[in-house]
Amino acid sequence: MTIYYQKHIFFCTNLKEQGKKCCSLGGSRDAVVWAKDFLIKNDMWGPGKFRVSTSGCMGRCALGPIVVIYPEACWYTFQNKSDIEAIIWHHISSNEVFKRGFLA
């Protein structure tokens, strides 16, 4: 079977009603841009490589913002651009879970 993408990275970008914790308010929309830029800059973007997509609520709002990397289904939380780059770089380059920010 041919795999179209080696890994697919999903960021929850759900925005809840005012006053409720959500990934979008935690910076996930910026993180999508950072992740795409990082992959493009390192020639890791596109078919046969990696893809970044947004998602609706993943149901873990209290732990967010959330990013999930498939096909391994590794869930992470992050705080900033350097966290995103470290998670992606480590997970992709070593094909192992990155301990910082790992949820499940």
Secondary structure, DSSP 8 states (H G I E B T S, - for coil): ---S-SEEEEEE----STTS--TGGGTHHHHHHHHHHHHHHTT-BSTTSEEEEEES--S-GGG-SEEEEETTTEEEE-SSHHHHHHHHHHHHHH-S--STTB--
